[in-house]
Amino acid sequence: MVGGENRHNDTRPATFCQHSKKRNTYPSEKPSPLILALHYGGKLTNFYGKEFVILLIEPDLKDVEAIIVAPDCPERRWESPVSERAVMDLLNYICQEYKVDSRRILVTGYSMGGVGTWHLAARHPVKAAIPG
């Protein structure tokens, strides 16, 4: 999934995922930091999180060798139980499938995504690092 888009079953949102330094590649030789980017509100379309990464996340964090994951919010807000479960399931899936440095997981978001960032950081402090 790193380096592209993926539509999971109904329990996981559409997701855009890439490695920040080498688009479409994944450096499997060492664990990478993970950036979980929660998008802002608006009219949701598939891979809405991808736009958020391209506009706001990638320009500032392109030099960080990290896996960037940008799920689409399955409901109208990140802090709903359904959205929270979907994000945590996705985060666990990424951590199992890829070499993620579990000490360097960053959750960030803007506007609606900022609310979700604080919500996840408060409820899952071991998984969620410094909110942005």
Secondary structure, DSSP 8 states (H G I E B T S, - for coil): -TTEEE---TTS--EEEEESSSTT---TTS-EEEEEEE---SS--TTHHHHHIIIIIHHHHTTS--EEEEE--SSS-TTSHHHHHHHHHHHHHHHHHS-EEEEEEEEEESTHHHHHHHHHHHH-TTT-----
